[in-house]
């Protein structure tokens, strides 16, 4: 018998005004709009692995990702990287200037929106 891939949701989090929510899943990340209910974007398992947590900043494309689940591509302690001070400054600058990039442990990727 072949084993079916896990598709479970590991975390579901709303943004600050509850207009969107993000699902961290064994198969990646899904981002949904609430009204009308529709998918706004996704990151597949090949891109990010399985996710433990994902948070969206307001209604921007700025996401915080934490690896987790059965096959994470990034470890849960990636934030302890030697360059974490540099990453912290980058995140603070992005928050200050409100740019729309996805940060995944210091890697900047544009998320189509």
C-alpha positions as YAML, in Angstrom:
chain: A
units: angstrom
residues:
- id: 1
  name: UNK
  ca: [0.00, 0.00, 0.00]
- id: 2
  name: UNK
  ca: [1.39, 3.41, -0.95]
- id: 3
  name: UNK
  ca: [1.39, 6.10, 1.68]
- id: 4
  name: UNK
  ca: [-0.67, 9.20, 0.80]
- id: 5
  name: UNK
  ca: [1.08, 12.54, 1.31]
- id: 6
  name: UNK
  ca: [-0.04, 14.49, 4.36]
- id: 7
  name: UNK
  ca: [-2.11, 17.57, 3.55]
- id: 8
  name: UNK
  ca: [-2.92, 18.70, 7.08]
- id: 9
  name: UNK
  ca: [-3.08, 22.29, 8.24]
- id: 10
  name: UNK
  ca: [-0.49, 22.93, 10.97]
- id: 11
  name: UNK
  ca: [-1.46, 26.57, 11.60]
- id: 12
  name: UNK
  ca: [-4.16, 29.01, 10.49]
- id: 13
  name: UNK
  ca: [-3.57, 32.68, 11.33]
- id: 14
  name: UNK
  ca: [-5.52, 35.83, 10.46]
- id: 15
  name: UNK
  ca: [-3.84, 39.16, 9.71]
- id: 16
  name: UNK
  ca: [-4.37, 42.16, 12.00]
- id: 17
  name: UNK
  ca: [-7.72, 43.29, 10.52]
- id: 18
  name: UNK
  ca: [-9.01, 39.75, 9.81]
- id: 19
  name: UNK
  ca: [-9.32, 40.47, 6.07]
- id: 20
  name: UNK
  ca: [-6.93, 37.64, 5.11]
- id: 21
  name: UNK
  ca: [-5.66, 34.42, 6.61]
- id: 22
  name: UNK
  ca: [-2.65, 32.19, 6.01]
- id: 23
  name: UNK
  ca: [-2.55, 28.41, 6.26]
- id: 24
  name: UNK
  ca: [0.72, 26.72, 7.13]
- id: 25
  name: UNK
  ca: [0.43, 23.20, 5.77]
- id: 26
  name: UNK
  ca: [2.38, 20.01, 5.21]
- id: 27
  name: UNK
  ca: [2.26, 20.91, 1.50]
- id: 28
  name: UNK
  ca: [3.39, 24.55, 1.82]
- id: 29
  name: UNK
  ca: [1.57, 27.83, 2.42]
- id: 30
  name: UNK
  ca: [-1.81, 29.11, 1.21]
- id: 31
  name: UNK
  ca: [-3.02, 32.71, 1.54]
- id: 32
  name: UNK
  ca: [-6.74, 33.51, 1.39]
- id: 33
  name: UNK
  ca: [-8.89, 36.62, 1.23]
- id: 34
  name: UNK
  ca: [-11.90, 36.51, 3.59]
- id: 35
  name: UNK
  ca: [-14.49, 38.59, 1.71]
- id: 36
  name: UNK
  ca: [-14.96, 37.26, -0.91]
- id: 37
  name: UNK
  ca: [-13.41, 33.95, 0.14]
- id: 38
  name: UNK
  ca: [-10.73, 33.15, -2.44]
- id: 39
  name: UNK
  ca: [-7.11, 32.06, -2.62]
- id: 40
  name: UNK
  ca: [-4.72, 34.99, -3.13]
- id: 41
  name: UNK
  ca: [-1.45, 33.09, -3.36]
- id: 42
  name: UNK
  ca: [0.51, 30.01, -2.40]
- id: 43
  name: UNK
  ca: [4.01, 28.67, -1.93]
- id: 44
  name: UNK
  ca: [4.34, 25.00, -2.82]
- id: 45
  name: UNK
  ca: [6.16, 22.26, -0.92]
- id: 46
  name: UNK
  ca: [9.04, 22.41, -3.42]
- id: 47
  name: UNK
  ca: [9.59, 26.09, -2.57]
- id: 48
  name: UNK
  ca: [9.26, 26.09, 1.23]
- id: 49
  name: UNK
  ca: [8.76, 22.50, 2.42]
- id: 50
  name: UNK
  ca: [6.25, 21.84, 5.18]
- id: 51
  name: UNK
  ca: [5.46, 24.81, 7.39]
- id: 52
  name: UNK
  ca: [4.78, 25.07, 11.11]
- id: 53
  name: UNK
  ca: [3.63, 28.71, 11.25]
- id: 54
  name: UNK
  ca: [3.02, 31.57, 8.86]
- id: 55
  name: UNK
  ca: [2.01, 35.15, 9.72]
- id: 56
  name: UNK
  ca: [1.04, 38.02, 7.41]
- id: 57
  name: UNK
  ca: [1.78, 41.66, 8.27]
- id: 58
  name: UNK
  ca: [-1.45, 43.63, 7.82]
- id: 59
  name: UNK
  ca: [-2.57, 43.25, 4.19]
- id: 60
  name: UNK
  ca: [0.92, 43.28, 2.71]
- id: 61
  name: UNK
  ca: [2.99, 40.59, 1.04]
- id: 62
  name: UNK
  ca: [5.30, 40.47, 4.06]
- id: 63
  name: UNK
  ca: [5.12, 37.01, 5.59]
- id: 64
  name: UNK
  ca: [7.00, 35.41, 8.46]
- id: 65
  name: UNK
  ca: [7.55, 31.68, 7.91]
- id: 66
  name: UNK
  ca: [8.61, 29.02, 10.40]
- id: 67
  name: UNK
  ca: [9.49, 25.56, 9.16]
- id: 68
  name: UNK
  ca: [7.72, 22.62, 10.77]
- id: 69
  name: UNK
  ca: [5.68, 19.54, 10.07]
- id: 70
  name: UNK
  ca: [7.06, 16.32, 8.62]
- id: 71
  name: UNK
  ca: [9.46, 17.71, 5.98]
- id: 72
  name: UNK
  ca: [10.52, 21.30, 6.68]
- id: 73
  name: UNK
  ca: [12.91, 22.90, 4.20]
- id: 74
  name: UNK
  ca: [14.03, 25.37, 6.87]
- id: 75
  name: UNK
  ca: [14.71, 24.38, 10.45]
- id: 76
  name: UNK
  ca: [12.74, 25.78, 13.38]
- id: 77
  name: UNK
  ca: [15.94, 27.38, 14.72]
- id: 78
  name: UNK
  ca: [17.03, 29.09, 11.49]
- id: 79
  name: UNK
  ca: [16.55, 32.42, 13.26]
- id: 80
  name: UNK
  ca: [19.66, 31.62, 15.31]
- id: 81
  name: UNK
  ca: [21.78, 32.01, 12.15]
- id: 82
  name: UNK
  ca: [25.08, 33.90, 12.59]
- id: 83
  name: UNK
  ca: [23.64, 36.65, 10.36]
- id: 84
  name: UNK
  ca: [20.49, 37.00, 12.47]
- id: 85
  name: UNK
  ca: [21.43, 40.58, 13.47]
- id: 86
  name: UNK
  ca: [21.67, 41.48, 9.80]
- id: 87
  name: UNK
  ca: [18.33, 39.73, 9.10]
- id: 88
  name: UNK
  ca: [16.74, 41.59, 12.02]
- id: 89
  name: UNK
  ca: [17.88, 44.94, 10.55]
- id: 90
  name: UNK
  ca: [16.53, 43.96, 7.12]
- id: 91
  name: UNK
  ca: [13.15, 43.02, 8.63]
- id: 92
  name: UNK
  ca: [12.99, 46.29, 10.60]
- id: 93
  name: UNK
  ca: [13.80, 48.28, 7.45]
- id: 94
  name: UNK
  ca: [11.15, 46.42, 5.48]
- id: 95
  name: UNK
  ca: [8.60, 47.11, 8.21]
- id: 96
  name: UNK
  ca: [9.58, 50.78, 8.32]
- id: 97
  name: UNK
  ca: [9.42, 51.31, 4.56]
- id: 98
  name: UNK
  ca: [6.46, 48.92, 4.14]
- id: 99
  name: UNK
  ca: [7.91, 47.15, 1.11]
- id: 100
  name: UNK
  ca: [6.10, 44.09, -0.17]
- id: 101
  name: UNK
  ca: [8.51, 41.19, -0.04]
- id: 102
  name: UNK
  ca: [8.37, 37.75, 1.45]
- id: 103
  name: UNK
  ca: [11.18, 37.04, 3.89]
- id: 104
  name: UNK
  ca: [12.07, 33.47, 4.53]
- id: 105
  name: UNK
  ca: [15.04, 33.47, 6.91]
- id: 106
  name: UNK
  ca: [16.77, 36.31, 5.11]
- id: 107
  name: UNK
  ca: [15.87, 35.29, 1.55]
- id: 108
  name: UNK
  ca: [13.78, 37.91, -0.27]
- id: 109
  name: UNK
  ca: [11.20, 36.59, -2.75]
- id: 110
  name: UNK
  ca: [8.45, 38.57, -4.45]
- id: 111
  name: UNK
  ca: [4.96, 37.17, -3.89]
- id: 112
  name: UNK
  ca: [2.59, 37.79, -6.77]
- id: 113
  name: UNK
  ca: [-0.47, 39.61, -5.48]
...
